[in-house]
Structures are given as C-alpha cells and as structure tokens.
Amino acid sequence: GSSGGGKLSRLGDVNVAVSVDGGVSWVSLADAFTYFDPSDVPLIREVTPRFTSVSEHSPVVTVQAQNVAPTKELGCDWGAAGRRAGAYVGGGAVRCEVPAAEMGTELSLRLTTDGVHFSETFAKA
C-alpha cells in the first residue's frame, strides 16, 4: 500500500460525544470510533516487549501500528508459526499472542485487517 500523503493524519481513533438534549449536555464516548483505510495495509511502528521467556504461558506483545482498526479479520501473522487473532486496544495498539517457539527462535510479524493483505514484515518481533 501507499501509506503516503496526508492520509495518515486522518487515520486512528477519535473521541465521539453525544447529546440527547439539543447540545445542553454531552456524554463522551472515548475512542469510540476508529478511522482506517481498508484499501491500504497496516504499518507496524513498534513491538513490545521484544523478548519473552519460553516458559511464559501464552505470551502477548503489543504492536503499535498505523492504519489498524477492530475489524473482524484483524490478525497477527507469525509466518511459519501461524496466524492468531489480534485484539485492538485503541490508540493504534494491537495485542498479539506469540506462538510457541524453540528457545532462540526469531519470529517475524505481519498485521492484517482483512485476512488477505498484510503489512510489511516486522522482523525479530
């Protein structure tokens, strides 16, 4: 995808406020709406933590990315280690369960919002 121009500045979570009394009072629904471009792929910025213990049961990493949203197909693709569902937690963050791997294994990570098109690989996640 292109991920270029001024498009990225409009992507992400926005706060939504609603009023049922003509604007006299408002109720804020923080991070209630997420803009993303389904014609483009996510862009991974950071993965934390970068290391996990092989003895940790179901380790999880948090992926900071652009152009992600809580879609039905949001996923974390670990290459040969398989794909897992991603959990959107807001602010461009996705939580990904790390698949079991042998000690010393380096895994590569890609994100998808549609299950078909993937971000570029974030190596050594």
A tleap script that builds the chain and sets N, CA, C and O, in Angstrom:
source leaprc.protein.ff14SB
mol = sequence {
  NGLY SER SER GLY GLY GLY LYS LEU SER ARG
  LEU GLY ASP VAL ASN VAL ALA VAL SER VAL
  ASP GLY GLY VAL SER TRP VAL SER LEU ALA
  ASP ALA PHE THR TYR PHE ASP PRO SER ASP
  VAL PRO LEU ILE ARG GLU VAL THR PRO ARG
  PHE THR SER VAL SER GLU HIE SER PRO VAL
  VAL THR VAL GLN ALA GLN ASN VAL ALA PRO
  THR LYS GLU LEU GLY CYS ASP TRP GLY ALA
  ALA GLY ARG ARG ALA GLY ALA TYR VAL GLY
  GLY GLY ALA VAL ARG CYS GLU VAL PRO ALA
  ALA GLU MET GLY THR GLU LEU SER LEU ARG
  LEU THR THR ASP GLY VAL HIE PHE SER GLU
  THR PHE ALA LYS CALA
}
set mol.1.N position { 0.806 -1.179 0.000 }
set mol.1.CA position { 0.000 0.000 0.000 }
set mol.1.C position { 0.845 1.236 0.000 }
set mol.1.O position { 2.064 1.185 0.167 }
set mol.2.N position { 0.184 2.340 -0.188 }
set mol.2.CA position { 0.912 3.591 -0.336 }
set mol.2.C position { 1.286 4.231 0.983 }
set mol.2.O position { 2.418 4.692 1.130 }
set mol.3.N position { 0.389 4.278 1.940 }
set mol.3.CA position { 0.625 4.915 3.241 }
set mol.3.C position { 1.265 6.284 3.088 }
set mol.3.O position { 2.050 6.695 3.942 }
set mol.4.N position { 0.949 6.992 2.024 }
set mol.4.CA position { 1.617 8.259 1.775 }
set mol.4.C position { 0.696 9.444 1.882 }
set mol.4.O position { -0.476 9.322 2.237 }
set mol.5.N position { 1.249 10.588 1.569 }
set mol.5.CA position { 0.482 11.813 1.561 }
set mol.5.C position { -0.011 12.201 2.935 }
set mol.5.O position { 0.594 11.845 3.946 }
set mol.6.N position { -1.113 12.934 2.970 }
set mol.6.CA position { -1.682 13.382 4.225 }
set mol.6.C position { -2.696 12.422 4.799 }
set mol.6.O position { -3.309 12.725 5.822 }
set mol.7.N position { -2.894 11.268 4.173 }
set mol.7.CA position { -3.910 10.327 4.624 }
set mol.7.C position { -3.718 9.898 6.066 }
set mol.7.O position { -4.694 9.836 6.814 }
set mol.8.N position { -2.488 9.597 6.487 }
set mol.8.CA position { -2.259 9.045 7.811 }
set mol.8.C position { -2.697 9.971 8.932 }
set mol.8.O position { -3.040 9.496 10.014 }
set mol.9.N position { -2.694 11.259 8.709 }
set mol.9.CA position { -3.089 12.188 9.759 }
set mol.9.C position { -4.568 12.049 10.091 }
set mol.9.O position { -4.989 12.466 11.170 }
set mol.10.N position { -5.359 11.483 9.208 }
set mol.10.CA position { -6.783 11.310 9.456 }
set mol.10.C position { -7.118 9.915 9.952 }
set mol.10.O position { -8.281 9.640 10.246 }
set mol.11.N position { -6.153 9.038 10.053 }
set mol.11.CA position { -6.399 7.671 10.482 }
set mol.11.C position { -6.240 7.561 11.988 }
set mol.11.O position { -5.446 8.287 12.585 }
set mol.12.N position { -6.994 6.653 12.607 }
set mol.12.CA position { -6.853 6.404 14.040 }
set mol.12.C position { -8.142 6.619 14.794 }
set mol.12.O position { -9.210 6.783 14.205 }
set mol.13.N position { -8.023 6.617 16.111 }
set mol.13.CA position { -9.181 6.754 16.991 }
set mol.13.C position { -9.580 8.212 17.136 }
set mol.13.O position { -8.733 9.105 17.155 }
set mol.14.N position { -10.860 8.434 17.235 }
set mol.14.CA position { -11.382 9.765 17.526 }
set mol.14.C position { -12.389 9.653 18.661 }
set mol.14.O position { -13.075 8.641 18.805 }
set mol.15.N position { -12.464 10.698 19.454 }
set mol.15.CA position { -13.454 10.740 20.521 }
set mol.15.C position { -14.792 11.164 19.931 }
set mol.15.O position { -14.857 12.012 19.041 }
set mol.16.N position { -15.845 10.562 20.439 }
set mol.16.CA position { -17.193 10.880 19.993 }
set mol.16.C position { -17.993 11.302 21.213 }
set mol.16.O position { -17.945 10.643 22.251 }
set mol.17.N position { -18.731 12.404 21.089 }
set mol.17.CA position { -19.611 12.862 22.165 }
set mol.17.C position { -21.027 12.931 21.613 }
set mol.17.O position { -21.232 13.314 20.461 }
set mol.18.N position { -22.003 12.562 22.436 }
set mol.18.CA position { -23.397 12.593 22.006 }
set mol.18.C position { -24.218 13.431 22.973 }
set mol.18.O position { -23.913 13.539 24.161 }
set mol.19.N position { -25.263 14.017 22.421 }
set mol.19.CA position { -26.180 14.812 23.225 }
set mol.19.C position { -27.597 14.385 22.876 }
set mol.19.O position { -27.920 14.189 21.704 }
set mol.20.N position { -28.431 14.242 23.878 }
set mol.20.CA position { -29.837 13.901 23.644 }
set mol.20.C position { -30.751 15.054 24.045 }
set mol.20.O position { -31.975 14.923 24.033 }
set mol.21.N position { -30.133 16.200 24.406 }
set mol.21.CA position { -30.940 17.343 24.838 }
set mol.21.C position { -30.603 18.614 24.055 }
set mol.21.O position { -30.590 19.710 24.616 }
set mol.22.N position { -30.337 18.465 22.790 }
set mol.22.CA position { -30.081 19.614 21.941 }
set mol.22.C position { -28.756 20.303 22.184 }
set mol.22.O position { -28.611 21.477 21.844 }
set mol.23.N position { -27.792 19.620 22.754 }
set mol.23.CA position { -26.475 20.185 22.975 }
set mol.23.C position { -26.282 20.858 24.315 }
set mol.23.O position { -25.257 21.504 24.536 }
set mol.24.N position { -27.248 20.721 25.223 }
set mol.24.CA position { -27.098 21.290 26.557 }
set mol.24.C position { -26.057 20.508 27.353 }
set mol.24.O position { -25.208 21.092 28.025 }
set mol.25.N position { -26.133 19.197 27.269 }
set mol.25.CA position { -25.141 18.355 27.947 }
set mol.25.C position { -24.657 17.286 26.969 }
set mol.25.O position { -25.368 16.884 26.048 }
set mol.26.N position { -23.417 16.840 27.202 }
set mol.26.CA position { -22.779 15.878 26.308 }
set mol.26.C position { -22.203 14.721 27.099 }
set mol.26.O position { -21.737 14.894 28.225 }
set mol.27.N position { -22.238 13.550 26.506 }
set mol.27.CA position { -21.595 12.364 27.078 }
set mol.27.C position { -20.505 11.946 26.106 }
set mol.27.O position { -20.775 11.713 24.928 }
set mol.28.N position { -19.268 11.851 26.598 }
set mol.28.CA position { -18.137 11.491 25.763 }
set mol.28.C position { -17.958 9.982 25.731 }
set mol.28.O position { -17.966 9.326 26.772 }
set mol.29.N position { -17.797 9.439 24.539 }
set mol.29.CA position { -17.520 8.020 24.329 }
set mol.29.C position { -16.097 7.925 23.804 }
set mol.29.O position { -15.887 7.823 22.596 }
set mol.30.N position { -15.121 7.958 24.698 }
set mol.30.CA position { -13.704 7.998 24.317 }
set mol.30.C position { -13.333 6.815 23.435 }
set mol.30.O position { -13.737 5.679 23.680 }
set mol.31.N position { -12.535 7.120 22.381 }
set mol.31.CA position { -12.055 6.098 21.441 }
set mol.31.C position { -13.173 5.224 20.898 }
set mol.31.O position { -12.984 4.027 20.678 }
set mol.32.N position { -14.330 5.820 20.685 }
set mol.32.CA position { -15.483 5.049 20.241 }
set mol.32.C position { -15.510 4.824 18.739 }
set mol.32.O position { -16.292 4.010 18.248 }
set mol.33.N position { -14.674 5.530 18.014 }
set mol.33.CA position { -14.714 5.413 16.563 }
set mol.33.C position { -13.294 5.412 16.024 }
set mol.33.O position { -12.459 6.211 16.451 }
set mol.34.N position { -13.022 4.515 15.087 }
set mol.34.CA position { -11.684 4.390 14.528 }
set mol.34.C position { -11.747 4.544 13.017 }
set mol.34.O position { -12.476 3.816 12.344 }
set mol.35.N position { -10.981 5.495 12.484 }
set mol.35.CA position { -10.837 5.654 11.049 }
set mol.35.C position { -9.653 4.827 10.576 }
set mol.35.O position { -8.586 4.851 11.188 }
set mol.36.N position { -9.847 4.090 9.479 }
set mol.36.CA position { -8.716 3.414 8.836 }
set mol.36.C position { -9.022 3.307 7.354 }
set mol.36.O position { -10.168 3.469 6.935 }
set mol.37.N position { -8.011 3.037 6.574 }
set mol.37.CA position { -8.152 2.939 5.130 }
set mol.37.C position { -8.089 1.466 4.733 }
set mol.37.O position { -7.003 0.889 4.675 }
set mol.38.N position { -9.250 0.847 4.456 }
set mol.38.CA position { -9.248 -0.584 4.133 }
set mol.38.C position { -8.548 -0.918 2.821 }
set mol.38.O position { -8.277 -2.088 2.550 }
set mol.39.N position { -8.247 0.105 1.991 }
set mol.39.CA position { -7.543 -0.172 0.738 }
set mol.39.C position { -6.027 -0.195 0.931 }
set mol.39.O position { -5.281 -0.450 -0.014 }
set mol.40.N position { -5.573 0.075 2.168 }
set mol.40.CA position { -4.144 0.094 2.460 }
set mol.40.C position { -3.863 -0.883 3.602 }
set mol.40.O position { -4.778 -1.277 4.325 }
set mol.41.N position { -2.622 -1.265 3.758 }
set mol.41.CA position { -2.237 -2.224 4.802 }
set mol.41.C position { -1.771 -1.485 6.055 }
set mol.41.O position { -1.432 -0.304 5.984 }
set mol.42.N position { -1.751 -2.171 7.204 }
set mol.42.CA position { -1.204 -1.556 8.421 }
set mol.42.C position { 0.289 -1.274 8.269 }
set mol.42.O position { 0.966 -1.854 7.421 }
set mol.43.N position { 0.779 -0.373 9.108 }
set mol.43.CA position { 2.198 -0.047 9.145 }
set mol.43.C position { 2.661 -0.224 10.588 }
set mol.43.O position { 2.294 0.561 11.462 }
set mol.44.N position { 3.469 -1.261 10.837 }
set mol.44.CA position { 3.962 -1.543 12.186 }
set mol.44.C position { 5.057 -0.559 12.542 }
set mol.44.O position { 6.010 -0.377 11.785 }
set mol.45.N position { 4.919 0.086 13.712 }
set mol.45.CA position { 5.901 1.055 14.199 }
set mol.45.C position { 6.794 0.465 15.287 }
set mol.45.O position { 7.995 0.732 15.323 }
set mol.46.N position { 6.204 -0.336 16.173 }
set mol.46.CA position { 6.966 -0.863 17.309 }
set mol.46.C position { 6.277 -2.105 17.862 }
set mol.46.O position { 5.055 -2.233 17.791 }
set mol.47.N position { 7.069 -3.011 18.409 }
set mol.47.CA position { 6.563 -4.210 19.069 }
set mol.47.C position { 7.213 -4.284 20.443 }
set mol.47.O position { 8.437 -4.219 20.560 }
set mol.48.N position { 6.384 -4.421 21.497 }
set mol.48.CA position { 6.921 -4.553 22.859 }
set mol.48.C position { 6.176 -5.646 23.610 }
set mol.48.O position { 4.968 -5.782 23.413 }
set mol.49.N position { 6.810 -6.408 24.435 }
set mol.49.CA position { 8.264 -6.464 24.580 }
set mol.49.C position { 8.890 -7.154 23.367 }
set mol.49.O position { 8.201 -7.821 22.595 }
set mol.50.N position { 10.174 -6.988 23.214 }
set mol.50.CA position { 10.887 -7.598 22.083 }
set mol.50.C position { 11.357 -9.008 22.404 }
set mol.50.O position { 11.746 -9.755 21.507 }
set mol.51.N position { 11.321 -9.378 23.690 }
set mol.51.CA position { 11.752 -10.713 24.118 }
set mol.51.C position { 10.724 -11.274 25.076 }
set mol.51.O position { 10.034 -10.523 25.765 }
set mol.52.N position { 10.619 -12.593 25.122 }
set mol.52.CA position { 9.749 -13.255 26.079 }
set mol.52.C position { 10.388 -14.579 26.489 }
set mol.52.O position { 11.203 -15.137 25.755 }
set mol.53.N position { 10.021 -15.060 27.633 }
set mol.53.CA position { 10.557 -16.320 28.142 }
set mol.53.C position { 9.833 -17.497 27.492 }
set mol.53.O position { 8.620 -17.448 27.288 }
set mol.54.N position { 10.579 -18.554 27.167 }
set mol.54.CA position { 9.947 -19.738 26.599 }
set mol.54.C position { 9.065 -20.431 27.628 }
set mol.54.O position { 8.218 -21.246 27.261 }
set mol.55.N position { 9.247 -20.123 28.911 }
set mol.55.CA position { 8.425 -20.733 29.951 }
set mol.55.C position { 7.128 -19.958 30.204 }
set mol.55.O position { 6.245 -20.438 30.914 }
set mol.56.N position { 7.016 -18.758 29.622 }
set mol.56.CA position { 5.809 -17.952 29.820 }
set mol.56.C position { 4.644 -18.570 29.065 }
set mol.56.O position { 4.750 -18.862 27.874 }
set mol.57.N position { 3.533 -18.766 29.761 }
set mol.57.CA position { 2.343 -19.351 29.147 }
set mol.57.C position { 1.597 -18.270 28.358 }
set mol.57.O position { 1.226 -17.244 28.928 }
set mol.58.N position { 1.376 -18.479 27.082 }
set mol.58.CA position { 0.661 -17.563 26.203 }
set mol.58.C position { 1.174 -16.127 26.275 }
set mol.58.O position { 0.420 -15.221 26.631 }
set mol.59.N position { 2.447 -15.907 25.941 }
set mol.59.CA position { 2.974 -14.540 25.963 }
set mol.59.C position { 2.254 -13.658 24.936 }
set mol.59.O position { 1.788 -14.137 23.903 }
set mol.60.N position { 2.177 -12.377 25.241 }
set mol.60.CA position { 1.495 -11.415 24.381 }
set mol.60.C position { 2.408 -10.227 24.139 }
set mol.60.O position { 3.101 -9.772 25.049 }
set mol.61.N position { 2.408 -9.723 22.907 }
set mol.61.CA position { 3.124 -8.490 22.596 }
set mol.61.C position { 2.105 -7.430 22.217 }
set mol.61.O position { 1.003 -7.738 21.764 }
set mol.62.N position { 2.494 -6.175 22.412 }
set mol.62.CA position { 1.675 -5.056 21.976 }
set mol.62.C position { 2.337 -4.441 20.758 }
set mol.62.O position { 3.518 -4.092 20.789 }
set mol.63.N position { 1.578 -4.312 19.697 }
set mol.63.CA position { 2.073 -3.785 18.435 }
set mol.63.C position { 1.493 -2.388 18.235 }
set mol.63.O position { 0.274 -2.222 18.182 }
set mol.64.N position { 2.358 -1.390 18.125 }
set mol.64.CA position { 1.919 -0.034 17.785 }
set mol.64.C position { 1.970 0.078 16.273 }
set mol.64.O position { 3.009 -0.165 15.660 }
set mol.65.N position { 0.851 0.444 15.675 }
set mol.65.CA position { 0.777 0.486 14.216 }
set mol.65.C position { -0.139 1.603 13.748 }
set mol.65.O position { -0.959 2.122 14.506 }
set mol.66.N position { 0.018 1.952 12.506 }
set mol.66.CA position { -0.887 2.892 11.844 }
set mol.66.C position { -1.798 2.093 10.930 }
set mol.66.O position { -1.446 1.015 10.450 }
set mol.67.N position { -2.969 2.647 10.705 }
set mol.67.CA position { -3.970 2.053 9.820 }
set mol.67.C position { -4.439 0.681 10.306 }
set mol.67.O position { -4.513 -0.274 9.532 }
set mol.68.N position { -4.751 0.602 11.593 }
set mol.68.CA position { -5.358 -0.601 12.158 }
set mol.68.C position { -6.695 -0.224 12.783 }
set mol.68.O position { -6.914 0.925 13.168 }
set mol.69.N position { -7.577 -1.202 12.877 }
set mol.69.CA position { -8.907 -0.976 13.421 }
set mol.69.C position { -9.442 -2.310 13.942 }
set mol.69.O position { -8.929 -3.367 13.575 }
set mol.70.N position { -10.460 -2.268 14.788 }
set mol.70.CA position { -11.018 -3.505 15.349 }
set mol.70.C position { -11.915 -4.246 14.349 }
set mol.70.O position { -13.118 -4.389 14.568 }
set mol.71.N position { -11.319 -4.706 13.265 }
set mol.71.CA position { -12.076 -5.432 12.244 }
set mol.71.C position { -12.227 -6.897 12.641 }
set mol.71.O position { -11.494 -7.403 13.491 }
set mol.72.N position { -13.178 -7.561 12.018 }
set mol.72.CA position { -13.418 -8.989 12.264 }
set mol.72.C position { -12.185 -9.834 11.924 }
set mol.72.O position { -11.939 -10.853 12.568 }
set mol.73.N position { -11.420 -9.420 10.930 }
set mol.73.CA position { -10.269 -10.183 10.449 }
set mol.73.C position { -8.924 -9.674 10.972 }
set mol.73.O position { -7.877 -10.104 10.488 }
set mol.74.N position { -8.936 -8.761 11.957 }
set mol.74.CA position { -7.672 -8.261 12.494 }
set mol.74.C position { -6.839 -9.439 12.971 }
set mol.74.O position { -7.282 -10.235 13.799 }
set mol.75.N position { -5.626 -9.541 12.438 }
set mol.75.CA position { -4.810 -10.698 12.769 }
set mol.75.C position { -3.326 -10.405 12.825 }
set mol.75.O position { -2.834 -9.431 12.255 }
set mol.76.N position { -2.627 -11.284 13.533 }
set mol.76.CA position { -1.181 -11.231 13.706 }
set mol.76.C position { -0.614 -12.468 13.016 }
set mol.76.O position { -0.869 -13.592 13.447 }
set mol.77.N position { 0.141 -12.267 11.966 }
set mol.77.CA position { 0.690 -13.371 11.190 }
set mol.77.C position { 2.153 -13.571 11.559 }
set mol.77.O position { 2.979 -12.676 11.379 }
set mol.78.N position { 2.461 -14.745 12.075 }
set mol.78.CA position { 3.819 -15.066 12.529 }
set mol.78.C position { 4.541 -15.974 11.531 }
set mol.78.O position { 5.399 -16.766 11.921 }
set mol.79.N position { 4.198 -15.862 10.250 }
set mol.79.CA position { 4.869 -16.653 9.222 }
set mol.79.C position { 4.603 -18.142 9.409 }
set mol.79.O position { 3.457 -18.559 9.570 }
set mol.80.N position { 5.662 -18.936 9.388 }
set mol.80.CA position { 5.532 -20.388 9.515 }
set mol.80.C position { 4.930 -20.813 10.848 }
set mol.80.O position { 4.414 -21.925 10.961 }
set mol.81.N position { 4.987 -19.946 11.862 }
set mol.81.CA position { 4.438 -20.261 13.181 }
set mol.81.C position { 2.920 -20.068 13.244 }
set mol.81.O position { 2.298 -20.421 14.246 }
set mol.82.N position { 2.319 -19.516 12.192 }
set mol.82.CA position { 0.864 -19.412 12.119 }
set mol.82.C position { 0.309 -18.029 12.395 }
set mol.82.O position { 1.028 -17.100 12.764 }
set mol.83.N position { -0.987 -17.929 12.203 }
set mol.83.CA position { -1.699 -16.667 12.390 }
set mol.83.C position { -2.579 -16.754 13.628 }
set mol.83.O position { -3.170 -17.795 13.913 }
set mol.84.N position { -2.660 -15.645 14.362 }
set mol.84.CA position { -3.504 -15.539 15.551 }
set mol.84.C position { -4.391 -14.307 15.396 }
set mol.84.O position { -4.022 -13.354 14.709 }
set mol.85.N position { -5.542 -14.327 16.027 }
set mol.85.CA position { -6.411 -13.150 16.037 }
set mol.85.C position { -5.715 -12.039 16.804 }
set mol.85.O position { -5.027 -12.294 17.792 }
set mol.86.N position { -5.894 -10.812 16.350 }
set mol.86.CA position { -5.356 -9.656 17.050 }
set mol.86.C position { -6.469 -8.980 17.833 }
set mol.86.O position { -7.630 -9.020 17.426 }
set mol.87.N position { -6.122 -8.362 18.947 }
set mol.87.CA position { -7.099 -7.644 19.764 }
set mol.87.C position { -6.762 -6.155 19.729 }
set mol.87.O position { -5.719 -5.740 20.236 }
set mol.88.N position { -7.639 -5.355 19.135 }
set mol.88.CA position { -7.421 -3.914 19.055 }
set mol.88.C position { -7.715 -3.309 20.426 }
set mol.88.O position { -8.794 -3.513 20.984 }
set mol.89.N position { -6.752 -2.567 20.961 }
set mol.89.CA position { -6.929 -1.981 22.293 }
set mol.89.C position { -6.984 -0.456 22.248 }
set mol.89.O position { -6.998 0.190 23.295 }
set mol.90.N position { -7.015 0.127 21.047 }
set mol.90.CA position { -7.140 1.566 20.903 }
set mol.90.C position { -5.804 2.257 20.726 }
set mol.90.O position { -4.751 1.709 21.051 }
set mol.91.N position { -5.870 3.455 20.211 }
set mol.91.CA position { -4.656 4.244 20.025 }
set mol.91.C position { -3.669 3.637 19.051 }
set mol.91.O position { -2.473 3.915 19.132 }
set mol.92.N position { -4.147 2.814 18.133 }
set mol.92.CA position { -3.255 2.162 17.176 }
set mol.92.C position { -2.528 0.957 17.738 }
set mol.92.O position { -1.583 0.464 17.123 }
set mol.93.N position { -2.958 0.472 18.907 }
set mol.93.CA position { -2.299 -0.678 19.541 }
set mol.93.C position { -3.099 -1.963 19.314 }
set mol.93.O position { -4.324 -1.987 19.434 }
set mol.94.N position { -2.367 -3.028 18.982 }
set mol.94.CA position { -2.948 -4.354 18.788 }
set mol.94.C position { -2.193 -5.320 19.679 }
set mol.94.O position { -0.962 -5.313 19.706 }
set mol.95.N position { -2.923 -6.152 20.409 }
set mol.95.CA position { -2.291 -7.179 21.233 }
set mol.95.C position { -2.294 -8.488 20.450 }
set mol.95.O position { -3.317 -8.917 19.916 }
set mol.96.N position { -1.109 -9.112 20.400 }
set mol.96.CA position { -0.930 -10.346 19.640 }
set mol.96.C position { -0.352 -11.434 20.536 }
set mol.96.O position { 0.661 -11.226 21.204 }
set mol.97.N position { -0.999 -12.589 20.547 }
set mol.97.CA position { -0.450 -13.736 21.271 }
set mol.97.C position { 0.708 -14.305 20.458 }
set mol.97.O position { 0.599 -14.497 19.247 }
set mol.98.N position { 1.800 -14.565 21.133 }
set mol.98.CA position { 3.002 -15.081 20.477 }
set mol.98.C position { 2.924 -16.608 20.451 }
set mol.98.O position { 2.694 -17.225 21.491 }
set mol.99.N position { 3.110 -17.226 19.288 }
set mol.99.CA position { 3.059 -18.690 19.216 }
set mol.99.C position { 4.269 -19.327 19.899 }
set mol.99.O position { 5.320 -18.704 20.046 }
set mol.100.N position { 4.096 -20.564 20.304 }
set mol.100.CA position { 5.201 -21.299 20.918 }
set mol.100.C position { 6.344 -21.434 19.924 }
set mol.100.O position { 6.128 -21.665 18.734 }
set mol.101.N position { 7.558 -21.286 20.428 }
set mol.101.CA position { 8.741 -21.401 19.571 }
set mol.101.C position { 9.902 -21.927 20.405 }
set mol.101.O position { 9.913 -21.796 21.629 }
set mol.102.N position { 10.859 -22.513 19.739 }
set mol.102.CA position { 12.055 -23.005 20.403 }
set mol.102.C position { 12.893 -21.840 20.916 }
set mol.102.O position { 12.867 -20.753 20.340 }
set mol.103.N position { 13.627 -22.063 21.988 }
set mol.103.CA position { 14.477 -21.022 22.537 }
set mol.103.C position { 15.456 -20.533 21.474 }
set mol.103.O position { 16.074 -21.329 20.769 }
set mol.104.N position { 15.588 -19.203 21.371 }
set mol.104.CA position { 16.492 -18.602 20.404 }
set mol.104.C position { 15.872 -18.340 19.045 }
set mol.104.O position { 16.517 -17.764 18.169 }
set mol.105.N position { 14.620 -18.759 18.859 }
set mol.105.CA position { 13.951 -18.552 17.581 }
set mol.105.C position { 13.584 -17.082 17.401 }
set mol.105.O position { 13.087 -16.447 18.331 }
set mol.106.N position { 13.823 -16.547 16.224 }
set mol.106.CA position { 13.396 -15.194 15.890 }
set mol.106.C position { 12.154 -15.299 15.023 }
set mol.106.O position { 12.169 -15.957 13.983 }
set mol.107.N position { 11.078 -14.651 15.453 }
set mol.107.CA position { 9.822 -14.674 14.711 }
set mol.107.C position { 9.635 -13.362 13.964 }
set mol.107.O position { 10.033 -12.300 14.445 }
set mol.108.N position { 9.037 -13.442 12.805 }
set mol.108.CA position { 8.686 -12.255 12.030 }
set mol.108.C position { 7.184 -12.054 12.136 }
set mol.108.O position { 6.424 -13.022 12.156 }
set mol.109.N position { 6.757 -10.805 12.203 }
set mol.109.CA position { 5.358 -10.481 12.425 }
set mol.109.C position { 4.817 -9.579 11.325 }
set mol.109.O position { 5.482 -8.637 10.893 }
set mol.110.N position { 3.597 -9.882 10.878 }
set mol.110.CA position { 2.862 -9.011 9.960 }
set mol.110.C position { 1.448 -8.843 10.523 }
set mol.110.O position { 0.937 -9.744 11.189 }
set mol.111.N position { 0.820 -7.707 10.263 }
set mol.111.CA position { -0.559 -7.463 10.671 }
set mol.111.C position { -1.465 -7.440 9.452 }
set mol.111.O position { -1.034 -7.112 8.346 }
set mol.112.N position { -2.722 -7.790 9.669 }
set mol.112.CA position { -3.739 -7.688 8.622 }
set mol.112.C position { -5.040 -7.192 9.241 }
set mol.112.O position { -5.346 -7.505 10.391 }
set mol.113.N position { -5.802 -6.418 8.476 }
set mol.113.CA position { -7.126 -6.011 8.926 }
set mol.113.C position { -8.221 -6.729 8.148 }
set mol.113.O position { -9.395 -6.665 8.512 }
set mol.114.N position { -7.825 -7.421 7.060 }
set mol.114.CA position { -8.828 -8.104 6.240 }
set mol.114.C position { -8.530 -9.588 6.010 }
set mol.114.O position { -9.308 -10.272 5.345 }
set mol.115.N position { -7.430 -10.090 6.541 }
set mol.115.CA position { -7.090 -11.504 6.379 }
set mol.115.C position { -6.477 -11.840 5.033 }
set mol.115.O position { -6.130 -12.995 4.785 }
set mol.116.N position { -6.338 -10.852 4.156 }
set mol.116.CA position { -5.816 -11.083 2.806 }
set mol.116.C position { -4.566 -10.252 2.543 }
set mol.116.O position { -3.579 -10.760 2.011 }
set mol.117.N position { -4.609 -8.990 2.912 }
set mol.117.CA position { -3.494 -8.064 2.676 }
set mol.117.C position { -2.756 -7.826 3.991 }
set mol.117.O position { -3.381 -7.584 5.023 }
set mol.118.N position { -1.425 -7.895 3.950 }
set mol.118.CA position { -0.613 -7.841 5.163 }
set mol.118.C position { 0.374 -6.681 5.138 }
set mol.118.O position { 0.806 -6.223 4.080 }
set mol.119.N position { 0.716 -6.223 6.341 }
set mol.119.CA position { 1.762 -5.200 6.473 }
set mol.119.C position { 3.088 -5.788 6.020 }
set mol.119.O position { 3.213 -6.995 5.814 }
set mol.120.N position { 4.075 -4.913 5.869 }
set mol.120.CA position { 5.412 -5.414 5.643 }
set mol.120.C position { 5.851 -6.114 6.922 }
set mol.120.O position { 5.349 -5.809 8.004 }
set mol.121.N position { 6.771 -7.035 6.802 }
set mol.121.CA position { 7.237 -7.821 7.945 }
set mol.121.C position { 8.013 -6.971 8.915 }
set mol.121.O position { 8.888 -6.198 8.525 }
set mol.122.N position { 7.682 -7.121 10.201 }
set mol.122.CA position { 8.454 -6.526 11.275 }
set mol.122.C position { 9.320 -7.650 11.799 }
set mol.122.O position { 8.820 -8.530 12.499 }
set mol.123.N position { 10.598 -7.648 11.482 }
set mol.123.CA position { 11.498 -8.765 11.797 }
set mol.123.C position { 11.884 -8.791 13.276 }
set mol.123.O position { 11.933 -7.762 13.949 }
set mol.124.N position { 12.151 -9.984 13.743 }
set mol.124.CA position { 12.647 -10.202 15.104 }
set mol.124.C position { 11.690 -9.666 16.153 }
set mol.124.O position { 12.119 -9.065 17.138 }
set mol.125.N position { 10.419 -9.875 15.953 }
set mol.125.CA position { 9.415 -9.403 16.918 }
set mol.125.C position { 9.438 -10.231 18.177 }
set mol.125.O position { 8.661 -9.978 19.097 }
savepdb mol mol.pdb
quit
